[in-house]
Amino acid sequence: MTDDQTVDPDAGKSRGPGEAAQPATAPDPVQQLTLKLEEAQKAAEVYKDQLLRKAAEFENYKKRTEADIASIIRNANESLLLSLLPVIDDLARSLKHGGESSDHDSFYRGVELIQSKLAKVLEARGLVPFESLGKPFDVSFHDALLAVPRKDLPHHTVVEEVERGYMLYDKVLRHAKVIVSSRKGAKPEEAPDTEGEADG
């Protein structure tokens, strides 16, 4: 061994049971928080992008749906209008013939046929008239215009139909305008108390 070499007196000695190893350096809390913040920001950007995409998709879907509904509404009566065109043609021909002929009976029968044809077209689409004459007054179906004294009929019986009522499938589309009987001495211009009837 030379003089330049030094010897560590503790070299080669093992640590005793009471001697602990030097602890490793603890992680920096600030650095940990910084890393977590960066991860959260990246996740937030991903979620934001997904949200914007979904919002754009929903807006496009909403616009398409509104356009489809508008188209359906515009074209809802197309079939009905097409079926009415032959009736309009018949009316035009009948009016032309009526103006050139003095045969009023023939003209009247022609108009009757056209009315029947129109009624069938409307009935095929759920529109049908309902009978009111002789029926008890019912606020669900009738609008009373007048009440006339009638001793030969029950109170509030429909004695005249001024304007027909119509059903559209199972819904009352238009109430019938009627004149009803009265046995309470009501004056001709007095209509029945429809509110009282409804409450009863």
DAGIDA-V248204 format. One record per residue. N is the residue number from 1. BURIAL is # if it has 9 or more other C-alpha atoms within 8 Angstrom, else .. Layout:
# DAGIDA-V248204
n=N burial=BURIAL
n=N burial=BURIAL
This chain:
# DAGIDA-V248204
n=1 burial=.
n=2 burial=.
n=3 burial=.
n=4 burial=.
n=5 burial=.
n=6 burial=.
n=7 burial=.
n=8 burial=.
n=9 burial=.
n=10 burial=.
n=11 burial=.
n=12 burial=.
n=13 burial=.
n=14 burial=.
n=15 burial=.
n=16 burial=.
n=17 burial=.
n=18 burial=.
n=19 burial=.
n=20 burial=.
n=21 burial=.
n=22 burial=.
n=23 burial=.
n=24 burial=.
n=25 burial=.
n=26 burial=.
n=27 burial=.
n=28 burial=.
n=29 burial=.
n=30 burial=.
n=31 burial=.
n=32 burial=#
n=33 burial=.
n=34 burial=.
n=35 burial=.
n=36 burial=.
n=37 burial=.
n=38 burial=.
n=39 burial=.
n=40 burial=.
n=41 burial=.
n=42 burial=.
n=43 burial=.
n=44 burial=.
n=45 burial=.
n=46 burial=.
n=47 burial=.
n=48 burial=.
n=49 burial=.
n=50 burial=.
n=51 burial=.
n=52 burial=.
n=53 burial=.
n=54 burial=.
n=55 burial=.
n=56 burial=.
n=57 burial=.
n=58 burial=.
n=59 burial=.
n=60 burial=.
n=61 burial=.
n=62 burial=.
n=63 burial=.
n=64 burial=.
n=65 burial=.
n=66 burial=.
n=67 burial=.
n=68 burial=.
n=69 burial=.
n=70 burial=.
n=71 burial=.
n=72 burial=.
n=73 burial=.
n=74 burial=.
n=75 burial=.
n=76 burial=.
n=77 burial=.
n=78 burial=.
n=79 burial=.
n=80 burial=.
n=81 burial=.
n=82 burial=.
n=83 burial=#
n=84 burial=#
n=85 burial=.
n=86 burial=.
n=87 burial=#
n=88 burial=.
n=89 burial=.
n=90 burial=#
n=91 burial=#
n=92 burial=.
n=93 burial=.
n=94 burial=#
n=95 burial=.
n=96 burial=.
n=97 burial=#
n=98 burial=#
n=99 burial=.
n=100 burial=.
n=101 burial=.
n=102 burial=.
n=103 burial=.
n=104 burial=.
n=105 burial=.
n=106 burial=.
n=107 burial=#
n=108 burial=.
n=109 burial=.
n=110 burial=#
n=111 burial=#
n=112 burial=.
n=113 burial=.
n=114 burial=#
n=115 burial=.
n=116 burial=.
n=117 burial=#
n=118 burial=#
n=119 burial=#
n=120 burial=.
n=121 burial=#
n=122 burial=#
n=123 burial=#
n=124 burial=.
n=125 burial=.
n=126 burial=#
n=127 burial=#
n=128 burial=#
n=129 burial=.
n=130 burial=.
n=131 burial=.
n=132 burial=#
n=133 burial=.
n=134 burial=.
n=135 burial=.
n=136 burial=.
n=137 burial=#
n=138 burial=.
n=139 burial=#
n=140 burial=.
n=141 burial=#
n=142 burial=#
n=143 burial=#
n=144 burial=#
n=145 burial=.
n=146 burial=#
n=147 burial=#
n=148 burial=#
n=149 burial=#
n=150 burial=#
n=151 burial=.
n=152 burial=.
n=153 burial=.
n=154 burial=#
n=155 burial=#
n=156 burial=#
n=157 burial=#
n=158 burial=#
n=159 burial=#
n=160 burial=.
n=161 burial=#
n=162 burial=.
n=163 burial=.
n=164 burial=#
n=165 burial=#
n=166 burial=#
n=167 burial=#
n=168 burial=#
n=169 burial=.
n=170 burial=.
n=171 burial=.
n=172 burial=#
n=173 burial=.
n=174 burial=.
n=175 burial=#
n=176 burial=#
n=177 burial=#
n=178 burial=#
n=179 burial=#
n=180 burial=#
n=181 burial=#
n=182 burial=#
n=183 burial=#
n=184 burial=.
n=185 burial=.
n=186 burial=#
n=187 burial=.
n=188 burial=#
n=189 burial=.
n=190 burial=#
n=191 burial=#
n=192 burial=#
n=193 burial=.
n=194 burial=.
n=195 burial=.
n=196 burial=.
n=197 burial=#
n=198 burial=.
n=199 burial=.
n=200 burial=.
